[in-house]
Amino acid sequence: MTHRALAIVLLFATAVAAQTPKAFPPRPRTAWRPAGCRVPDAPHPVLASRAAWRVLHADEGNTDELSIAYAPAFEADWLGEPGTWNPTGPVFGSDGTVYVAPFQPLDGSLIVALDPDTGLRRWAIANSTGTPSGTGTPLILEDPDHPGAELLYHGRYDRVLAARTDGTVLWEMPTGLSGPPVGGGFGVNYHPGADALVGLTRDGFLYAVDRRTGVAVLDAPYQLPGAPAPPGPPLTAPPSVQACAEAELNALADLEGEPIALVVDVLRGNGVEVANYFAIDAASGRMWVAATAPDGDDGVVDGVSQIGALYGLDLVQSGPQWQVVEACRQTFAGGSASTPALRRDGSRVYLGDNVGHLLAIDRDCQVVWSLPVGGQITGSVGVAADNGEVYVSTAGTILQVIDDGPSGRIAWSANLDVYELGPGQRVANQTIAGIGANAIAFQAGAAVPLGASLLTITTGVGLLDRLTGQVVSFAPGLDESVAVMSTGPDGALYIGNSPLRRLFTYCLAQQGLLPIAVEPPLGGIRKYRSTRPDLLVRDAACAAGDRARNARRQRVACPASVAADLVQLRELIAQARRAAADAVAAGSLSARDSEVLERRFARAERRLEAGRMPGRALQAACERVQRVVTR
């Protein structure tokens, strides 16, 4: 045994106990309420409803926010497509269909559609060109030519396609890029002004194609002015552990002979120009890209960039085509650790730098404030439409930050105490937070520290109270996501299993270097189904009642905000109705109670159609269901 391996054994010698998830009994509904004028949406006939996850970070602005309520109580349910690795997570149609684009799947599928109730495959679109399928989250948009229908779009490095929700491919067109992709791309986002699909690649290219036809709207892909980031440090795990982890990953994805160290580098942003997805302001069309700064901006011309830059880019029409124009740029030390996330009016861009600060940046790329958050920010920042709330994820916690305008402040930091741990173990936050109408979703895992790293043993998903940050529910699952906390229109949580930290943990245990039991890694998509649909009725109905009451107070001060509230009220009512039907079927809600609630919902809808606020009807529904669930 090498000295390095012996050190690992000694480090973990006390970490021998199993990890037991803690129980969280059902709680009363949250005391959180929307207050004042919300940030309104920029309505557009092509952008899909916010009542489900539609792209990598929920929507075109990367807010990671939904208009509906999360299921307040849940448990691990089906595991679909277990032989795939899914670092970008699933998205959803309005009917609940789950769409996923696995990373270089062994069967060559580009997109797979799953049944939301069973996880079984409905159909798959095959890779017709034979080029590396890479990854990238699909994008769901409305079909303006067929009201009520939706279309599915998927961008790779060299190709982009459009399909109907039955898997029929409408077109597949080249992006204008070719050759070996450096780390692939992120899928596509939607630009309303140009009615175009825009894709971004890790080696710094931006392409754009017409949404209807797939024909390029740029003369050639635009190249960002940055240089590649420096290469990362070599993996320190013993070669045998690296070989084991690589074999486990190869069982889920076709690495095409590339070492696992390259996958780790790409995910960390080492050696690439772009390490994160990008945002588009639906109102102005400005695109926000976090990438590297040009070579030389760090003071040395050496072919790599040591600093990051946020680019504000505009699509400007030039004759029949469009061109990309850099409107502004902000550089910062250390690079970017997160995807740019927008306030819905485009007035603020939020992202994390590489040294533990949350940055709020205005439309002109000027830093408005910088707030230390006590750790490296990971992934996208969640941006709520209400109360100036911003949600930040670090390795240890989730924080609620309030944007007060000229400054930001931390309102709470969550204590993710969700496991009974063995000696030397820690709970680690696994991915970014999701924002729902009733709670904040998270994924946390039990982990063991190795130097500066935390090696995941097992994970689960949970909810935090929006007002206090306290854990209100948690369910064990097993595997981790390196991406997002996706949510369907049923309020259930879905994880794109993409074990990476757990690959190394498992291999250390397999080789006797970690003296605890570690379950084999799992790929696929994991659903966490609602176990208390009656509580979901309560949370959706009460969230609607609270929103209607606040909107009534603000109807003169901010009519655009109230218009956005009316859209959300309809979505919450629809969710509450579906949950009520499930609760009756499950026996947790009587047919009589369901009939009373339906009368309240119908009255609320009639008032909405008449342009009136349905506060009393929704409050009555909230009070009724609260009495039912506390009997």
BELNOR-V338451 format. One record per residue. N is the residue number from 0. RES is the residue in one small letter. PHI is phi in radians with two decimals (* if undefined). Layout:
N|RES|PHI + N|RES|PHI
This chain:
0|m|* + 1|t|-1.27 + 2|h|-1.06 + 3|r|-1.11 + 4|a|-1.10 + 5|l|-1.10 + 6|a|-1.09 + 7|i|-1.12 + 8|v|-1.03 + 9|l|-1.14 + 10|l|-1.08 + 11|f|-1.74 + 12|a|-1.08 + 13|t|-1.65 + 14|a|-1.57 + 15|v|-1.92 + 16|a|-1.44 + 17|a|-1.30 + 18|q|-1.87 + 19|t|-1.94 + 20|p|-1.18 + 21|k|-1.40 + 22|a|-1.65 + 23|f|-2.24 + 24|p|-1.14 + 25|p|-0.95 + 26|r|-2.00 + 27|p|-1.05 + 28|r|-1.12 + 29|t|-1.12 + 30|a|-1.56 + 31|w|-1.16 + 32|r|-2.43 + 33|p|-1.23 + 34|a|-2.40 + 35|g|1.34 + 36|c|-1.51 + 37|r|-1.26 + 38|v|-1.40 + 39|p|-1.33 + 40|d|-1.39 + 41|a|-1.74 + 42|p|-1.11 + 43|h|-2.70 + 44|p|-1.18 + 45|v|-1.66 + 46|l|-1.22 + 47|a|-1.36 + 48|s|-0.97 + 49|r|-1.51 + 50|a|-1.47 + 51|a|-2.87 + 52|w|-1.33 + 53|r|-1.91 + 54|v|-2.71 + 55|l|-0.87 + 56|h|-2.01 + 57|a|1.47 + 58|d|-2.62 + 59|e|-1.14 + 60|g|-1.69 + 61|n|1.10 + 62|t|-1.33 + 63|d|1.00 + 64|e|-2.11 + 65|l|-1.96 + 66|s|-1.52 + 67|i|-1.82 + 68|a|-1.64 + 69|y|-1.33 + 70|a|-1.05 + 71|p|-1.20 + 72|a|-2.36 + 73|f|-2.72 + 74|e|-2.63 + 75|a|-1.08 + 76|d|-2.05 + 77|w|-1.31 + 78|l|-2.15 + 79|g|-1.76 + 80|e|0.87 + 81|p|-1.12 + 82|g|-1.60 + 83|t|-2.22 + 84|w|-2.01 + 85|n|-2.24 + 86|p|-1.33 + 87|t|-2.02 + 88|g|1.30 + 89|p|-1.58 + 90|v|-2.22 + 91|f|-2.43 + 92|g|-1.42 + 93|s|-1.14 + 94|d|-1.49 + 95|g|1.65 + 96|t|-0.94 + 97|v|-1.71 + 98|y|-2.04 + 99|v|-2.51 + 100|a|-2.06 + 101|p|-1.09 + 102|f|-1.37 + 103|q|0.66 + 104|p|-1.14 + 105|l|-1.17 + 106|d|-1.62 + 107|g|1.38 + 108|s|-1.19 + 109|l|-1.52 + 110|i|-2.33 + 111|v|-2.17 + 112|a|-1.87 + 113|l|-2.09 + 114|d|-1.25 + 115|p|-1.23 + 116|d|-1.56 + 117|t|-2.08 + 118|g|1.38 + 119|l|-1.34 + 120|r|-1.22 + 121|r|-1.61 + 122|w|-2.85 + 123|a|-2.51 + 124|i|-1.76 + 125|a|-1.43 + 126|n|-1.37 + 127|s|-1.48 + 128|t|-1.78 + 129|g|1.41 + 130|t|-1.35 + 131|p|-0.96 + 132|s|-1.33 + 133|g|1.00 + 134|t|-2.67 + 135|g|2.01 + 136|t|-1.33 + 137|p|-1.09 + 138|l|-2.11 + 139|i|-1.85 + 140|l|-2.27 + 141|e|-1.23 + 142|d|-1.74 + 143|p|-1.16 + 144|d|-1.44 + 145|h|-2.40 + 146|p|-0.90 + 147|g|1.63 + 148|a|-1.67 + 149|e|-2.20 + 150|l|-2.16 + 151|l|-2.08 + 152|y|-2.23 + 153|h|-2.53 + 154|g|-1.97 + 155|r|-1.94 + 156|y|-1.21 + 157|d|-1.91 + 158|r|-2.41 + 159|v|-2.42 + 160|l|-2.37 + 161|a|-2.18 + 162|a|-2.53 + 163|r|-1.38 + 164|t|-1.32 + 165|d|-1.68 + 166|g|1.63 + 167|t|-1.24 + 168|v|-1.38 + 169|l|-1.50 + 170|w|-2.81 + 171|e|-2.45 + 172|m|-2.31 + 173|p|-1.28 + 174|t|-1.55 + 175|g|1.70 + 176|l|-1.86 + 177|s|-2.62 + 178|g|1.54 + 179|p|-1.13 + 180|p|-1.25 + 181|v|-1.51 + 182|g|1.43 + 183|g|1.31 + 184|g|-2.38 + 185|f|-2.10 + 186|g|1.51 + 187|v|-2.08 + 188|n|-2.14 + 189|y|-1.93 + 190|h|-1.88 + 191|p|-1.10 + 192|g|-1.08 + 193|a|-1.65 + 194|d|0.84 + 195|a|-2.24 + 196|l|-1.69 + 197|v|-2.04 + 198|g|-2.04 + 199|l|-2.28 + 200|t|-2.00 + 201|r|-1.19 + 202|d|-1.59 + 203|g|1.59 + 204|f|-1.81 + 205|l|-2.17 + 206|y|-2.08 + 207|a|-2.54 + 208|v|-2.31 + 209|d|-1.11 + 210|r|-1.11 + 211|r|-1.35 + 212|t|-2.06 + 213|g|1.44 + 214|v|-1.27 + 215|a|-1.06 + 216|v|-1.82 + 217|l|-1.84 + 218|d|-1.10 + 219|a|-2.76 + 220|p|-0.97 + 221|y|-1.46 + 222|q|-1.86 + 223|l|-1.06 + 224|p|-1.41 + 225|g|-1.28 + 226|a|-1.89 + 227|p|-1.01 + 228|a|-1.20 + 229|p|-1.09 + 230|p|-1.13 + 231|g|-1.44 + 232|p|-1.19 + 233|p|-1.16 + 234|l|-1.09 + 235|t|-1.70 + 236|a|-1.13 + 237|p|-0.96 + 238|p|-0.94 + 239|s|-1.15 + 240|v|-1.24 + 241|q|-1.07 + 242|a|-1.12 + 243|c|-1.11 + 244|a|-1.11 + 245|e|-1.12 + 246|a|-1.14 + 247|e|-1.13 + 248|l|-1.21 + 249|n|-1.14 + 250|a|-1.32 + 251|l|-1.97 + 252|a|-2.57 + 253|d|-1.52 + 254|l|-1.33 + 255|e|0.94 + 256|g|1.47 + 257|e|-1.38 + 258|p|-1.27 + 259|i|-1.13 + 260|a|-1.04 + 261|l|-1.20 + 262|v|-1.07 + 263|v|-1.07 + 264|d|-1.07 + 265|v|-1.10 + 266|l|-1.15 + 267|r|-1.48 + 268|g|1.47 + 269|n|-1.34 + 270|g|1.35 + 271|v|-2.17 + 272|e|-1.54 + 273|v|-2.21 + 274|a|-1.97 + 275|n|-2.48 + 276|y|-1.15 + 277|f|-2.29 + 278|a|-2.07 + 279|i|-2.24 + 280|d|-1.35 + 281|a|-1.11 + 282|a|-1.38 + 283|s|-1.70 + 284|g|1.46 + 285|r|-1.18 + 286|m|-1.77 + 287|w|-2.08 + 288|v|-2.16 + 289|a|-1.70 + 290|a|-2.64 + 291|t|-1.59 + 292|a|-1.40 + 293|p|-1.07 + 294|d|-1.02 + 295|g|1.80 + 296|d|-1.16 + 297|d|-1.56 + 298|g|1.69 + 299|v|-2.39 + 300|v|-1.61 + 301|d|-2.48 + 302|g|1.53 + 303|v|-2.34 + 304|s|-2.04 + 305|q|-1.60 + 306|i|-2.22 + 307|g|-1.80 + 308|a|-2.58 + 309|l|-1.80 + 310|y|-1.89 + 311|g|-1.72 + 312|l|-2.07 + 313|d|-2.00 + 314|l|-1.61 + 315|v|-2.07 + 316|q|-1.29 + 317|s|-2.37 + 318|g|1.18 + 319|p|-1.31 + 320|q|-1.86 + 321|w|-2.14 + 322|q|-2.36 + 323|v|-1.60 + 324|v|-2.14 + 325|e|-1.34 + 326|a|-1.53 + 327|c|-2.86 + 328|r|-2.64 + 329|q|-2.31 + 330|t|-1.72 + 331|f|-2.69 + 332|a|-1.21 + 333|g|1.54 + 334|g|1.45 + 335|s|-1.75 + 336|a|-1.83 + 337|s|-2.57 + 338|t|-1.29 + 339|p|-1.09 + 340|a|-2.18 + 341|l|-1.90 + 342|r|-1.14 + 343|r|-1.15 + 344|d|-1.62 + 345|g|1.32 + 346|s|-1.41 + 347|r|-2.40 + 348|v|-2.07 + 349|y|-2.04 + 350|l|-2.80 + 351|g|-1.78 + 352|d|-1.47 + 353|n|-1.67 + 354|v|-2.24 + 355|g|1.50 + 356|h|-2.05 + 357|l|-1.61 + 358|l|-1.92 + 359|a|-1.92 + 360|i|-2.18 + 361|d|-1.54 + 362|r|-1.07 + 363|d|-1.73 + 364|c|1.23 + 365|q|-1.63 + 366|v|-1.27 + 367|v|-1.47 + 368|w|-2.70 + 369|s|-2.30 + 370|l|-2.24 + 371|p|-1.23 + 372|v|-2.03 + 373|g|1.44 + 374|g|3.09 + 375|q|-1.16 + 376|i|-1.30 + 377|t|-2.05 + 378|g|1.23 + 379|s|-1.35 + 380|v|-1.49 + 381|g|-1.50 + 382|v|-2.15 + 383|a|-1.49 + 384|a|-1.37 + 385|d|-2.01 + 386|n|1.10 + 387|g|1.16 + 388|e|-1.42 + 389|v|-2.29 + 390|y|-2.06 + 391|v|-2.10 + 392|s|-1.91 + 393|t|-2.17 + 394|a|-1.14 + 395|g|-1.85 + 396|t|-2.82 + 397|i|-2.13 + 398|l|-2.07 + 399|q|-1.70 + 400|v|-1.96 + 401|i|-1.83 + 402|d|-1.50 + 403|d|-1.56 + 404|g|1.85 + 405|p|-1.35 + 406|s|-2.63 + 407|g|-2.17 + 408|r|-2.49 + 409|i|-1.46 + 410|a|-1.56 + 411|w|-2.70 + 412|s|-2.21 + 413|a|-1.27 + 414|n|-1.70 + 415|l|-1.45 + 416|d|-1.53 + 417|v|-2.05 + 418|y|-2.31 + 419|e|-1.45 + 420|l|-1.85 + 421|g|-1.44 + 422|p|-1.00 + 423|g|1.40 + 424|q|-1.63 + 425|r|-2.41 + 426|v|-1.61 + 427|a|-2.10 + 428|n|-1.23 + 429|q|-1.71 + 430|t|-2.73 + 431|i|-1.35 + 432|a|-1.51 + 433|g|-1.94 + 434|i|-1.92 + 435|g|-2.05 + 436|a|-1.19 + 437|n|-2.17 + 438|a|-2.92 + 439|i|-2.00 + 440|a|-1.59 + 441|f|-2.57 + 442|q|-2.19 + 443|a|-2.29 + 444|g|-2.41 + 445|a|-1.42 + 446|a|-2.51 + 447|v|-2.08 + 448|p|-1.39 + 449|l|-2.35 + 450|g|1.09 + 451|a|-1.53 + 452|s|-1.73 + 453|l|-2.04 + 454|l|-1.66 + 455|t|-1.29 + 456|i|-1.74 + 457|t|-2.73 + 458|t|-2.42 + 459|g|-2.77 + 460|v|-2.16 + 461|g|-2.70 + 462|l|-2.21 + 463|l|-1.97 + 464|d|-1.22 + 465|r|-1.18 + 466|l|-1.39 + 467|t|-2.02 + 468|g|1.41 + 469|q|-1.31 + 470|v|-1.20 + 471|v|-1.97 + 472|s|-2.81 + 473|f|-2.77 + 474|a|-2.42 + 475|p|-1.23 + 476|g|-2.40 + 477|l|2.40 + 478|d|-1.70 + 479|e|-1.85 + 480|s|-2.07 + 481|v|-1.65 + 482|a|-2.15 + 483|v|-2.38 + 484|m|-1.86 + 485|s|-1.42 + 486|t|-2.49 + 487|g|-1.61 + 488|p|-1.18 + 489|d|-1.51 + 490|g|1.42 + 491|a|-1.36 + 492|l|-1.70 + 493|y|-2.33 + 494|i|-2.08 + 495|g|-1.48 + 496|n|-1.10 + 497|s|-2.49 + 498|p|-1.06 + 499|l|-2.35 + 500|r|-1.04 + 501|r|-1.22 + 502|l|-1.05 + 503|f|-1.25 + 504|t|-1.06 + 505|y|-1.07 + 506|c|-1.21 + 507|l|-1.06 + 508|a|-1.18 + 509|q|-1.08 + 510|q|-1.67 + 511|g|1.32 + 512|l|-1.63 + 513|l|-2.37 + 514|p|-1.43 + 515|i|-2.43 + 516|a|-1.41 + 517|v|-2.21 + 518|e|-1.19 + 519|p|-1.03 + 520|p|-1.18 + 521|l|-2.14 + 522|g|-1.65 + 523|g|1.60 + 524|i|-2.00 + 525|r|-1.89 + 526|k|-1.76 + 527|y|-1.97 + 528|r|-1.47 + 529|s|-1.23 + 530|t|-1.83 + 531|r|-2.32 + 532|p|-1.06 + 533|d|-1.12 + 534|l|-1.19 + 535|l|-1.19 + 536|v|-1.00 + 537|r|-1.00 + 538|d|-1.19 + 539|a|-1.22 + 540|a|-1.14 + 541|c|-1.24 + 542|a|-1.09 + 543|a|-1.14 + 544|g|-1.08 + 545|d|-1.12 + 546|r|-1.21 + 547|a|-1.12 + 548|r|-1.10 + 549|n|-1.19 + 550|a|-1.09 + 551|r|-1.07 + 552|r|-1.19 + 553|q|-1.78 + 554|r|-1.12 + 555|v|-1.58 + 556|a|-1.18 + 557|c|-2.58 + 558|p|-1.09 + 559|a|-1.16 + 560|s|-1.14 + 561|v|-1.13 + 562|a|-1.06 + 563|a|-1.17 + 564|d|-1.08 + 565|l|-1.09 + 566|v|-1.10 + 567|q|-1.15 + 568|l|-1.06 + 569|r|-1.09 + 570|e|-1.22 + 571|l|-1.20 + 572|i|-1.08 + 573|a|-1.07 + 574|q|-1.14 + 575|a|-1.08 + 576|r|-1.10 + 577|r|-1.08 + 578|a|-1.15 + 579|a|-1.12 + 580|a|-1.09 + 581|d|-1.14 + 582|a|-1.17 + 583|v|-1.12 + 584|a|-1.10 + 585|a|-1.46 + 586|g|1.45 + 587|s|-1.68 + 588|l|-2.47 + 589|s|-1.34 + 590|a|-1.07 + 591|r|-1.10 + 592|d|-1.09 + 593|s|-1.10 + 594|e|-1.13 + 595|v|-1.10 + 596|l|-1.11 + 597|e|-1.08 + 598|r|-1.10 + 599|r|-1.12 + 600|f|-1.14 + 601|a|-1.11 + 602|r|-1.11 + 603|a|-1.07 + 604|e|-1.15 + 605|r|-1.08 + 606|r|-1.18 + 607|l|-1.08 + 608|e|-1.12 + 609|a|-1.51 + 610|g|1.36 + 611|r|-2.00 + 612|m|-1.48 + 613|p|-1.62 + 614|g|-1.04 + 615|r|-1.17 + 616|a|-1.10 + 617|l|-1.29 + 618|q|-1.12 + 619|a|-1.12 + 620|a|-1.12 + 621|c|-1.04 + 622|e|-1.14 + 623|r|-1.10 + 624|v|-1.24 + 625|q|-1.09 + 626|r|-1.13 + 627|v|-1.15 + 628|v|-1.33 + 629|t|-1.80 + 630|r|-1.13
